């Protein structure tokens, strides 16, 4: 719901008057909605809070700045507030329900391949290119239903059956950090 709200805020300035009147943010803000400064989706902040082990919003800003160097708590107060909410939501509702598991043999082989490709990666933090890389690894390792490949990544690495677009997650969390996370998952350190 948070991401949809900010999507509506971003759409508002470019809409016709009729579209603006139909936009929920017009009603929420009495006809004067603020601009959105969310350069990272809330859903991605939740997953980042999960793997980063951050205790407060400040703990997420190093990752946020790598992904969006121009962002700052002062320039992006909504993002800063959302980062704090993500950390608290994770601690209260997500952490108690996380269940990690070991990868299947097929997942293990694919994750080892993904580690090798990420270690050789020189494409920067391009979320779409990273998503294509993860997608290609799944296809090449025989996942007929690629949802199963992504579900395996989420369950092994994040302790959840659903997660973010993985390329965007890698771009935000960092390539080297993602490699280290996958290696922990392969070693069983997350499921322990």
PyMOL commands that set and color helices and strands:
alter all, ss='L'
color gray80, all
select helices_A, chain A and resi 2-12+17-22+24-28+42-52+58-67+77-97+105-119+127-140+146-157+166-173+175-187
alter helices_A, ss='H'
color red, helices_A
deselect
rebuild
show_as cartoon
